[in-house]
Amino acid sequence: MIAIKNLREHILTAAEIYDFPLSIRQAETLSNHLALHVNRGTAAATAPRLTDVQFGALVGLASGEDAATTGRRLGRSENTIKTHRRTLYAALGAHSGAQAVVIAIDLGLLHTAKQERVGGDAR
C-alpha cells in the first residue's frame, strides 16, 4: 500500500529536483490519482466495481485516515465520505472499515506492500 502522504512528498521532491513547477495542490491531486490506480490490484471477476470516490474512501480506510482527512484529500465533505463508506460496506458485504479492507484485499481490489515483495512486482 502506498502511503499517500509519502507519495505527495516524493512527487514534490522529484518536481524540485527536475525543476518542474508544481504546486502543493497539484502534487496532492497527482498523488491521489496515482494512489487510486496503483493501489488497485488485479480484481477477481466477481469483485464489485467501485467508483473512484468509493475506492478513495477504501484507500483512506486502509491508510488509517478518518473521514475528515479522506474528505479533504478527495475534495469532499466528511459527511459525503461517510456516505461513500456506507455504500462501500454494502458493496463489499462488510460491517466495518477493517472488514472492508480485508475483503478488498481478498478480492484483489487492494494489494499490500508485502504482496508486492512476494509477487516480485516492485512498483
Secondary structure as a PSIPRED ss2 file (coil, helix, strand):
# PSIPRED VFORMAT (PSIPRED V4.0)

   1 M C   1.000  0.000  0.000
   2 I C   1.000  0.000  0.000
   3 A C   1.000  0.000  0.000
   4 I H   0.000  1.000  0.000
   5 K H   0.000  1.000  0.000
   6 N H   0.000  1.000  0.000
   7 L H   0.000  1.000  0.000
   8 R H   0.000  1.000  0.000
   9 E H   0.000  1.000  0.000
  10 H H   0.000  1.000  0.000
  11 I H   0.000  1.000  0.000
  12 L H   0.000  1.000  0.000
  13 T H   0.000  1.000  0.000
  14 A H   0.000  1.000  0.000
  15 A H   0.000  1.000  0.000
  16 E H   0.000  1.000  0.000
  17 I H   0.000  1.000  0.000
  18 Y C   1.000  0.000  0.000
  19 D C   1.000  0.000  0.000
  20 F C   1.000  0.000  0.000
  21 P C   1.000  0.000  0.000
  22 L C   1.000  0.000  0.000
  23 S C   1.000  0.000  0.000
  24 I H   0.000  1.000  0.000
  25 R H   0.000  1.000  0.000
  26 Q H   0.000  1.000  0.000
  27 A H   0.000  1.000  0.000
  28 E H   0.000  1.000  0.000
  29 T H   0.000  1.000  0.000
  30 L H   0.000  1.000  0.000
  31 S H   0.000  1.000  0.000
  32 N H   0.000  1.000  0.000
  33 H H   0.000  1.000  0.000
  34 L H   0.000  1.000  0.000
  35 A H   0.000  1.000  0.000
  36 L H   0.000  1.000  0.000
  37 H H   0.000  1.000  0.000
  38 V H   0.000  1.000  0.000
  39 N C   1.000  0.000  0.000
  40 R E   0.000  0.000  1.000
  41 G C   1.000  0.000  0.000
  42 T C   1.000  0.000  0.000
  43 A C   1.000  0.000  0.000
  44 A C   1.000  0.000  0.000
  45 A C   1.000  0.000  0.000
  46 T C   1.000  0.000  0.000
  47 A C   1.000  0.000  0.000
  48 P C   1.000  0.000  0.000
  49 R C   1.000  0.000  0.000
  50 L C   1.000  0.000  0.000
  51 T C   1.000  0.000  0.000
  52 D H   0.000  1.000  0.000
  53 V H   0.000  1.000  0.000
  54 Q H   0.000  1.000  0.000
  55 F H   0.000  1.000  0.000
  56 G H   0.000  1.000  0.000
  57 A H   0.000  1.000  0.000
  58 L H   0.000  1.000  0.000
  59 V H   0.000  1.000  0.000
  60 G H   0.000  1.000  0.000
  61 L H   0.000  1.000  0.000
  62 A H   0.000  1.000  0.000
  63 S H   0.000  1.000  0.000
  64 G C   1.000  0.000  0.000
  65 E C   1.000  0.000  0.000
  66 D C   1.000  0.000  0.000
  67 A H   0.000  1.000  0.000
  68 A H   0.000  1.000  0.000
  69 T H   0.000  1.000  0.000
  70 T H   0.000  1.000  0.000
  71 G H   0.000  1.000  0.000
  72 R H   0.000  1.000  0.000
  73 R H   0.000  1.000  0.000
  74 L H   0.000  1.000  0.000
  75 G C   1.000  0.000  0.000
  76 R C   1.000  0.000  0.000
  77 S C   1.000  0.000  0.000
  78 E H   0.000  1.000  0.000
  79 N H   0.000  1.000  0.000
  80 T H   0.000  1.000  0.000
  81 I H   0.000  1.000  0.000
  82 K H   0.000  1.000  0.000
  83 T H   0.000  1.000  0.000
  84 H H   0.000  1.000  0.000
  85 R H   0.000  1.000  0.000
  86 R H   0.000  1.000  0.000
  87 T H   0.000  1.000  0.000
  88 L H   0.000  1.000  0.000
  89 Y H   0.000  1.000  0.000
  90 A H   0.000  1.000  0.000
  91 A H   0.000  1.000  0.000
  92 L H   0.000  1.000  0.000
  93 G C   1.000  0.000  0.000
  94 A C   1.000  0.000  0.000
  95 H C   1.000  0.000  0.000
  96 S C   1.000  0.000  0.000
  97 G H   0.000  1.000  0.000
  98 A H   0.000  1.000  0.000
  99 Q H   0.000  1.000  0.000
 100 A H   0.000  1.000  0.000
 101 V H   0.000  1.000  0.000
 102 V H   0.000  1.000  0.000
 103 I H   0.000  1.000  0.000
 104 A H   0.000  1.000  0.000
 105 I H   0.000  1.000  0.000
 106 D H   0.000  1.000  0.000
 107 L H   0.000  1.000  0.000
 108 G C   1.000  0.000  0.000
 109 L C   1.000  0.000  0.000
 110 L E   0.000  0.000  1.000
 111 H C   1.000  0.000  0.000
 112 T C   1.000  0.000  0.000
 113 A H   0.000  1.000  0.000
 114 K H   0.000  1.000  0.000
 115 Q H   0.000  1.000  0.000
 116 E H   0.000  1.000  0.000
 117 R H   0.000  1.000  0.000
 118 V H   0.000  1.000  0.000
 119 G H   0.000  1.000  0.000
 120 G C   1.000  0.000  0.000
 121 D C   1.000  0.000  0.000
 122 A C   1.000  0.000  0.000
 123 R C   1.000  0.000  0.000
